[in-house]
Amino acid sequence: MPADAGYVALRAALTMGQEPGLRRFLASARQPEKTQWALLSRILTANARTSFGVDHSFETIRSVADYRRAVPVQTYEDLRHHVERQELTGEKRLTVEQPVYYNRTSGTGGDPKNIPLTPSGLKRMKTHQRLATHVWSKSAPILSGRVFMVGGAGVEGHMAGGTPYGSATGKLRENQPRLLKRRYTLPASINTVEDYESRYIIMAILGLADARVTSFGTANPSTLMRLLTVMHEHVDTIMPAVTDGQLPDRLAALLDPSEDPGLKPQPGRAAELQRRLDASGRLTYRDIWPRLAGVVTWTGGSCGVAIASVQPSLPESCIVMEAGYVASEMQGTINIDPASNTCLPALYDTFFEFAERDAWESGSPEMLSMSELDTGCDYYVVVTTPDGLYRYDMSDIVRVTGWVGSTPTLVFVQKGSGITSITGEKLHEAQVLDAVPAALGEHGLIADFFIMLADVDAACYRLYVEPSGLPASATADWSPSAGHGANADQSIATGVDSRLRRLNIEYDSKRASGRLTEMTLHRLQSGTGAEYRRALVAAGQRDAQFKYLHVQYGHDCAFDFNAFAEAG
């Protein structure tokens, strides 16, 4: 069989299977309101006899306005007891179809969110992914060689009722066509390696050994940066493994022995890569994968910083393709033109509502439909899905970038107020409010004021704390002379970091893999909190209703806390 026969067969299968669906998807953009109401009607009719449907009178709803009156905006905590009850008892709480899988993601507190997927939901997810793969592969020869796909484990454990849960990216890998999965560089079991340093070393060995890679897929582009760092930090382990065509025993033992990692001795390649490294001091992806045609990843929000950092390392012809606004909860958009990264909402599968950003944050939002949005404006997103999420607050902000037919194209901007996400960790204010006082209390200290800022450029969190004039105990004193200098500050930061890792599984994952760097603590001068309050009031916030977010993006915060930080 010719070397490229597999690629020809794969592209033919994708075209035959997905091109009709792509045409239907594009046609839906001509009448978004009609498509969306038809979807919502199907969801309400199918689930009218569920507990949630009965409680909210689904059978009487005849319009979107009726739906908004009948069902308040929901958070996961509003739905958690329904999810858990349906899983344990099989009662039809949210959906008539029983969930067969749960996408696990971080929750507000210590308990994760388990997002249900029904058999129909799994089928939709497979359709979305194959349609997206078809579109990406039409734009560049990303499937002509090998595919370097980074994701999570498809099954991480089982719910109390026995249903599996895991990573959405792991489940997506399972749904890919067999012809495509045969082209993967990384074996599936690499996603079950718990030690992140070992996982990245294995990925680095297999990646450096495979010059045929033409596409790289990862949810967050910080993975690309981290992989390069690991390649250089562990070059003395990696290069001999490429030369000998064999993983070190301790690493090989971490993989499923039934999977062949595909390594062969390549002393010539290892020597060439070592020469390039010796000459420049650092390998680039141009050196490693000269045929790399496309990187499929998130490009919106804070991911843009990582993209800007890694882009100079890519081959000149390599296209960075937006993976789309996709979350554990739903399929938001599909990229219909990777050259311009134009992303169209998945009108057939997710019912959308929007609220203008300032109105939402002021507490007086008017919910809007697709046709009521404006180009260039930012909106919060509320979704309804066939898998049991009703008027669900995504806590995401998207921006309208243009229009296809009568449908706006969308790009993810950032997590909403009270939630930050540098590299996918989705850190909640409630988690910070839990972790910071507890860590201070371990040192017998309290704070008059504290705020945590997400530094996107440095991929870390900076905690600013104004010590209280009244310590939590009679003997506590937050000053260098009392032993609370730089070392104590770092100890407190470590304590906060440890608590956040316990509270937030995704924060822990990003810290373990090095995609989030170490937290820093900065003591503030006395009166800084009052100065911050004055600044916000001067900017228009009512003094009597003063409040601030304890975690926010540094680029959203106009106040210069560094100017009020104590030295040392």
Steps between C-alpha positions, in 0.01 A plus 500: 500500500645842411620708793224757460215254436382524860481878476304483175256252654459712814433820309253319272315357800481838672380674184234240427381486859521866602456723196117463496489583871720804444262630234202454735689672781581803282141514376375524860671840528239653267219456755657475847188588698293233323774240548543590865129490584465164328785368715358640824156359417650153450688521831192613696268244339743212553552584868159635602433203730829524690500640852657824378259518207194455723628748760548763229188425293679406178168386346357854516797678337414637156777758441849603606342767721291230673816298556682792659208565734467135597866416560745721692864508396673199657845422635640151539432516873132559419501179294744287700236314704311412179819368336596293802148369562453390140839328503428311823136403446435520127216744567424726204609820672650705214471281190290205391817342360724367771856642497768252400803724557596813692748768398680589822618856554576732789217621723463815709605326818689179565247278323548468123223548249384187320332601174264227375513360149222278367543253214365769267747746652793272428379465142479880464850538642634252246322686218640836611854368522496328162346805334767724654777258398367505143506882489849524650641241262351680197707808587841339538654151461491443876411131462758420232749383764481422869269661757637615837184513711519603867199450726370349821387151592172386350413313820638636827261318732138412561213682664322358805247337266773342288494733197849597376631855513808656346650769284310646207821498295556134581150414386554698180803287420290185537249642251747558218489273192723192517690618193593814692582333831750279316697814421539611864855532628401466866342181636167540681639379832730802526195695614472280809857573621440688824847649543505799267876530474524136390208546260668797332836322477331208323323742267831675431676172415223381268469844343872545433514149357220568249601744225180423306268707723279732292245605763498582870174499696462632853230694683744761630810626316694520827553126445724582203712730712526251785597217265792701359617582851495133601691406186783728606490427873521122445711483186742254665212253545320571175781486242632156604142367486462631143840357409424154643132494405399404851333674792683480833360210702340726765309688228407197293343346811251789515341413164264220406729211398253400228562832318804529279645853531652453154858587591789384281871575538576832328860598576512723192196704598618534859842619381347753261271641769793517743706693242216749456469533875874554544502761223204711618466406865132422455296282265196638324198319361644579156799285595292221651209479256584676172179365339272637773206646306254592772454549873141457620448673834316778679615843389257728688544672835821433690593227251600776259802575719626143476436497124707816458784340692504172308424633150861599416600139567257353244575434132414804291221320312339359816145626564373556854136387491243598762351187658173682556309612805469157659449415865423196713139622506437546130617554143493876453643562154659324204781659303374523142807679357831422674683756282305779673389297804134584441293311756127447455270404790378140508137603445365146461639374830523782757233760577667833572405811695720801550525797735700814432811495720454825694130434556571152634772621735277784628231245588237614249546284190256481212523161333559515126477255212737458206350765275513766775878505538737770371835461330794571730298474823563263791234274648452248778371163380209292633433163334242224490609155385322173413705333776327673791646848545219756505577873473846414630736787581830420328679788680668571166533820303496484120536770234317534170761514222273511195211326330432198279154543351288622790711331767779668699845343513646477849836492671568417864635801694541382860327345796243729659524704817619303800668233287842511336667251269856547378546152361165327559499484881175699549582640844190618689481786749336262749812281489726798566277613788538153648876461449649839594350553849572138590866527398539828690330346803762225513752775573273669753436786259205679344480758222316828472496457123617251239466449127640242261587606146551266207821595316436356154843587359685327786243218529470544876287650776614791714345530846497850651429513874464794736579368850252587772603725785322250722656152480287189524677405824665703772845378404469534123682787338547532124833674474854401404616545860240248612618246246245586236739611230554366150526137611172520691336673205601212277373252757160670498494505119583128499218439746251685278626314195463162674142575601407612150645179362273301730196713417545516122599191303589703191715748693682199647546351154647820358733549798615137485583526131679836541259686276421720799810621684543558872277750676659811652388703802545876533438682828320831458548819695241588762206680343533344153153346518352840580685656207365229271150568625539872433623424148199280422253751644664776297452280193125482562435223754259601776677534834203359694499191278877459477623157403793360309602168353767322702628330185522672163724544200793734544428662164145581616619668819590868449633542855880464535542278806874470438534869583366423849700181560755494780860427410659175604 
